[in-house]
Amino acid sequence: MKSERILVIGANGQIGSVLVEYLRGIYGENRVIASDLNMPDTKPDYFEKLDATDAAALSAIVAKHKITQVYHLAAILSAKGEENPLQTWYINMQTYFNVLEAARINGVHKIFYPSSIAVFGDHTDDTAEQYSYLDPTTVYGISKAAGENWSNYYFQKYGMDIRSLRYPGIISHQSMPGGGTTDYAVDIYHKAVNGEQFECFLKEDTKLPMIYMSDAMDATVRLMEAAKDQINIRTSYNLAGMSFSPKEIAESIRKIIPDFKISYKPDYRQDIADSWPQQIDDAPARKDWGWRPAYTLDKMTEEMITELRKKYHLVKI
């Protein structure tokens, strides 16, 4: 473990910004190289500016740092991606092809590829099984489904150790929403702690699968550290945390902030949400490498409100 040298691509994003610090806590700061299109405001150590559509630049960084693991998080998300479908396809797929080839050429040991519940579509039951039919309705979902198959192809053809999770909506206090359909469940907490009414772009009873960031980090590293013979799915593992609707999350918030108000104004994102399952069956992940979520809706709400109040200096630290 201590000999690993890890590259995180898309390190400034919702997941990447948290994952970098999580991995550094495990492997050591100098063994985790963060990379993204833009340099953070304060230039950190072990950061590389990278446009992941540039195959040569990506391969050069992998070789320079003798990278053994790549976490590829760069992507345009579901709702944002519908604004420019062809650009979304190009960025999401070309960056992944570049990762696969840089890893193959430079002998990278492991790749983490994040997939999403966006791979499911109208023909998936309310509870998505591991091997449910995939007919995604967004370019983001199409690209993720394609990426899953390319992962399996590179495993079968080249023996590359690629591991993946189908993330549900991820909720965190560390970063702002990034353009996903499930991001209402992040924004709602920011509005609540600041005493603002929240206007939701989904209907009150739209139930979607979600996961708290702490559970997502645990699942990601647990998957990557599992023995190779424990990994029986080389497309992507279903991952579940909890499922709830906007009405249910508002009720959870009111247990702490009783006067919180929410209104509903569904937009084009409602159609995207309606094509996704309400729940995820993650039995294979539980069986193969021992996945178990730790957070319920109310436990997550309590921690989100506590941490955001600190962030906005609404309580003494």
For each residue, the residues with C-beta under 8 A, 3 or more apart:
1: 4 26 27 225
2: 27 28 31
3: 68
4: 1 27 31 68 69 109
5: 31 33 65 66 67 68 69
6: 23 27 31 32 33 67 68 69 70 71
7: 33 35 61 62 65 67 69 70 71
8: 11 16 19 20 23 32 33 34 35 70 71 73
9: 16 35 36 50 52 58 70 71 72 73 74 95 99
10: 13 15 16 35 36 52 72 73 74 75
11: 8 16 17 19 20 34 35 36 47 73
12: 16 17 36 37 38 40
13: 10 16 17 36 73 74 175 178
14: 17 18 170 172 174 175 176 177 178
15: 10 18 19 73 114 167 170 213 216
16: 8 9 10 11 12 13 19 20 34 36 71 73
17: 11 12 13 14 20 21 174 175
18: 14 15 21 22 172 174 175 213 217
19: 8 11 15 16 22 23 71 73 217 220
20: 8 11 16 17 23 24 32 34
21: 17 18 24 25
22: 18 19 25 26 217 221
23: 6 8 19 20 26 27 32 71 221
24: 20 21 27 28 29 31 32
25: 21 22
26: 1 22 23 221
27: 1 2 4 6 23 24 31 32
28: 2 24 31 32
29: 24 32 45 46
30: 45 46
31: 2 4 5 6 24 27 28
32: 6 8 20 23 24 27 28 29 46
33: 5 6 7 8 46 47 48 61 65 67
34: 8 11 16 20 44 46 47 48
35: 7 8 9 10 11 47 48 49 50 52 61
36: 9 10 11 12 13 16 39 49 50 74
37: 12 49 50 51
38: 12 49
39: 36 43 47 49
40: 12 43 44 47
41:
42:
43: 39 40 47
44: 34 40 47
45: 29 30
46: 29 30 32 33 34
47: 11 33 34 35 39 40 43 44
48: 33 34 35 61 65
49: 35 36 37 38 39
50: 9 35 36 37 54 57 58 61
51: 37 54 57
52: 9 10 35 58 72 74 95 98 99
53: 90 91 94 95 98
54: 50 51 57 58 98
55: 58 59 97 98 101 102
56: 59 60
57: 50 51 54 60 61
58: 9 50 52 54 55 61 62 98 99 102
59: 55 56 62 63 98 101 102 105 106
60: 56 57 63 64
61: 7 33 35 48 50 57 58 64 65 67
62: 7 58 59 65 67 70 102 103 106 108
63: 59 60 66 67 106
64: 60 61
65: 5 7 33 48 61 62
66: 5 63
67: 5 6 7 33 61 62 63 70 106 108
68: 3 4 5 6 108 109 110
69: 4 5 6 7 108 109 110 111 112 224
70: 6 7 8 9 62 67 99 102 103 108 110 111 112
71: 6 7 8 9 16 19 23 111 112 220
72: 9 10 52 95 96 99 111 112 113 114
73: 8 9 10 11 13 15 16 19 114
74: 9 10 13 36 52 91 95
75: 10 91 92 95 114 140 143 144
76: 80 81 84 87 88 91 92 140 179
77: 80 81 140 178 179 180
78: 81 82 116 118 138 140 141 179 180 181 272
79: 82 179 180 181 183 268 269 272
80: 76 77 83 88 178 179 180
81: 76 77 78 84 85 88 92 138 139 140 179
82: 78 79 85 88 138 139 140 268 272
83: 80
84: 76 81 87 88
85: 81 82 88 89 139
86: 89 90
87: 76 84 90 91
88: 76 80 81 82 84 85 91 92 139 140 143
89: 85 86 92 93 139 142 143
90: 53 86 87 93 94
91: 53 74 75 76 87 88 94 95
92: 75 76 81 88 89 95 96 139 140 143 144 147
93: 89 90 96 97 143 146 147
94: 53 90 91 97 98
95: 9 52 53 72 74 75 91 92 98 99
96: 72 92 93 99 100 113 147 150
97: 55 93 94 100 101 150
98: 52 53 54 55 58 59 94 95 101 102
99: 9 52 58 70 72 95 96 102 103 111
100: 96 97 103 104 111 150 154 160 162
101: 55 59 97 98 104 105
102: 55 58 59 62 70 98 99 105 106 108
103: 62 70 99 100 106 107 108 111 160
104: 100 101 108 154 158 160
105: 59 101 102
106: 59 62 63 67 102 103
107: 103
108: 62 67 68 69 70 102 103 104 111 160
109: 4 68 69 161
110: 68 69 70 161 162 163 224
111: 69 70 71 72 99 100 103 108 151 160 161 162 163
112: 69 70 71 72 162 163 164 220 223 224
113: 72 96 147 148 151 162 163 164 236
114: 15 72 73 75 164 165 167
115: 119 144 145 147 148 164 165 166 167 235 236
116: 78 119 140 141 144 166 167
117: 120 128 166 167 168 169 208 209 276 277 280
118: 78 136 138 140 141 144 181 272 276
119: 115 116 134 136 141 144 145 148 166 236
120: 117 124 128 132 134 135 136 141 275 276 277
121: 124 133 134 135 136 137 141 275 276
122: 135 137 275
123: 133 135
124: 120 121 128 132 133 134 135 276 277
125: 128 129 132 277
126: 277 278 279
127: 277 278 279 280 281
128: 117 120 124 125 132 209 238 277 279 280 281
129: 125 132 238 281
130: 233 237 238 281 282 283 284
131:
132: 120 124 125 128 129 277
133: 121 123 124
134: 119 120 121 124 145
135: 120 121 122 123 124
136: 118 119 120 121 140 141 142 144 145 275
137: 121 122 141 271 272 275
138: 78 81 82 118 141 142 272
139: 81 82 85 88 89 92 142 143
140: 75 76 77 78 81 82 88 92 116 118 136 143 144
141: 78 116 118 119 120 121 136 137 138 144 145
142: 89 136 138 139 145 146
143: 75 88 89 92 93 139 140 146 147
144: 75 92 115 116 118 119 136 140 141 147 148 166 236
145: 115 119 134 136 141 142 148 149
146: 93 142 143 149 150
147: 92 93 96 113 115 143 144 150 151 164
148: 113 115 119 144 145 151 152 164 235 236
149: 145 146 152 153 235
150: 96 97 100 146 147 153 154
151: 111 113 147 148 154 155 162 164 234 235 236
152: 148 149 155 156 162 234 235
153: 149 150 156 157
154: 100 104 150 151 157 158 160 162
155: 151 152 158 159 160 161 162 234
156: 152 153 234
157: 153 154
158: 104 154 155
159: 155
160: 100 103 104 108 111 154 155
161: 109 110 111 155 228 231
162: 100 110 111 112 113 151 152 154 155 234
163: 110 111 112 113 223 224 231
164: 112 113 114 115 147 148 151 235 236 237
165: 114 115 219 220 223 236 237 239 285
166: 115 116 117 119 144 236 237 238 239 280
167: 15 114 115 116 117 170 211 216 239
168: 117 182 208 209 210 211 239 240 241 243 280
169: 117 180 181 182 183 185 208 209 210 211
170: 14 15 167 182 210 211 212 213 216
171: 185 186 189 210 211 212 213 300 304
172: 14 18 175 186 212 213
173: 189 213 303 304 307 308 311
174: 14 17 18 213
175: 13 14 17 18 172 178
176: 14 186 187 190
177: 14 180 183 184 186 187
178: 13 14 77 80 175 183
179: 76 77 78 79 80 81 183
180: 77 78 79 80 169 177 183
181: 78 79 118 169 184 202 208 269 272 273 276
182: 168 169 170 185 208 210 273
183: 79 169 177 178 179 180 186 187
184: 177 181 187 188 200 201 202 246
185: 169 171 182 188 189 208 210 244 246 249
186: 171 172 176 177 183 189 190
187: 176 177 183 184 190 191 198
188: 184 185 191 192 198 200 246 249 250 253 262
189: 171 173 185 186 192 193 253 301 304 305 308
190: 176 186 187 193 194 308
191: 187 188 194 196 197 198
192: 188 189 195 196 198 253 257 260 305
193: 189 190 257 305 308 309 312 314
194: 190 191 312
195: 192
196: 191 192
197: 191 261 262 263
198: 187 188 191 192 250 260 261 262 263
199: 262 263 264 265
200: 184 188 204 246 262 263 264 265
201: 184 265 266 267 269 270
202: 181 184 206 246 264 266 269 270 273
203: 206 246 264 266 270
204: 200 245 246 247 262 264
205: 245 246 247
206: 202 203 245 246 270 273 274
207: 243 244 245 248 278 279
208: 117 168 169 181 182 185 243 244 245 273 276 278
209: 117 128 168 169 240 241 242 243 276 277 278 279 280
210: 168 169 170 171 182 185 241 242 243 244
211: 167 168 169 170 171 215 216 219 239 240 241 242 293 295
212: 170 171 172 215 216 241 242 293 295 300 303
213: 15 18 170 171 172 173 174 216 217
214: 217 218 294 295
215: 211 212 218 219 241 293 294 295
216: 15 167 170 211 212 213 219 220 239 241
217: 18 19 22 213 214 220 221
218: 214 215 221 222 294
219: 165 211 215 216 222 223 239 285 291 293
220: 19 71 112 165 216 217 223 224
221: 22 23 26 217 218 224 225
222: 218 219 225 226 289 290 291
223: 112 163 165 219 220 226 231 237 285 289 291
224: 69 110 112 163 220 221
225: 1 221 222
226: 222 223 230 231 288 289 290
227: 230 231
228: 161 231
229:
230: 226 227 288 289
231: 161 163 223 226 227 228 234 288 289
232: 284 288
233: 130 236 237 284 288
234: 151 152 155 156 162 231
235: 115 148 149 151 152 164
236: 113 115 119 144 148 151 164 165 166 233
237: 130 164 165 166 223 233 282 284 285 288
238: 128 129 130 166 280 281 282 284 285
239: 165 166 167 168 211 216 219 280 282 285 291
240: 168 209 211 243 279 280 281 282 293
241: 168 209 210 211 212 215 216 293 295
242: 209 210 211 212 293 295 296 297 300
243: 168 207 208 209 210 240 278 279 280
244: 185 207 208 210 248 249 252 297
245: 204 205 206 207 208 248 249
246: 184 185 188 200 202 203 204 205 206 249 250 262 264
247: 204 205 250 251 262
248: 207 244 245 251 252 297
249: 185 188 244 245 246 252 253 297 301
250: 188 198 246 247 253 254 260 262
251: 247 248 254 255
252: 244 248 249 255 297 298 301
253: 188 189 192 249 250 256 257 260 301 305
254: 250 251 257 258 259 260
255: 251 252 258 298 301
256: 253 301 302 305
257: 192 193 253 254 260 305
258: 254 255
259: 254
260: 192 198 250 253 254 257
261: 197 198
262: 188 197 198 199 200 204 246 247 250
263: 197 198 199 200
264: 199 200 202 203 204 246
265: 199 200 201
266: 201 202 203 269 270
267: 201 270
268: 79 82 271 272
269: 79 181 201 202 266 272 273
270: 201 202 203 206 266 267 273 274
271: 137 268 274 275
272: 78 79 82 118 137 138 181 268 269 275 276
273: 181 182 202 206 208 269 270 276
274: 206 270 271
275: 120 121 122 136 137 271 272
276: 117 118 120 121 124 181 208 209 272 273
277: 117 120 124 125 126 127 128 132 209 280
278: 126 127 207 208 209 243
279: 126 127 128 207 209 240 243
280: 117 127 128 166 168 209 238 239 240 243 277
281: 127 128 129 130 238 240
282: 130 237 238 239 240 285 286 291
283: 130 286 287
284: 130 232 233 237 238 287 288
285: 165 219 223 237 238 239 282 288 289 291
286: 282 283 290 291 292
287: 283 284
288: 226 230 231 232 233 237 284 285
289: 222 223 226 230 231 285
290: 222 226 286
291: 219 222 223 239 282 285 286
292: 286
293: 211 212 215 219 240 241 242
294: 214 215 218 299
295: 211 212 214 215 241 242 299 300 303
296: 242 299 300
297: 242 244 248 249 252 300 301
298: 252 255 301 302
299: 294 295 296 302 303
300: 171 212 242 295 296 297 303 304
301: 189 249 252 253 255 256 297 298 304 305
302: 256 298 299 305 306
303: 173 212 295 299 300 306 307
304: 171 173 189 300 301 307 308
305: 189 192 193 253 256 257 301 302 308 309
306: 302 303 309 310
307: 173 303 304 310 311
308: 173 189 190 193 304 305 311 312
309: 193 305 306 312 314 315
310: 306 307 313 314 315 317
311: 173 307 308
312: 193 194 308 309
313: 310
314: 193 309 310
315: 309 310
316:
317: 310
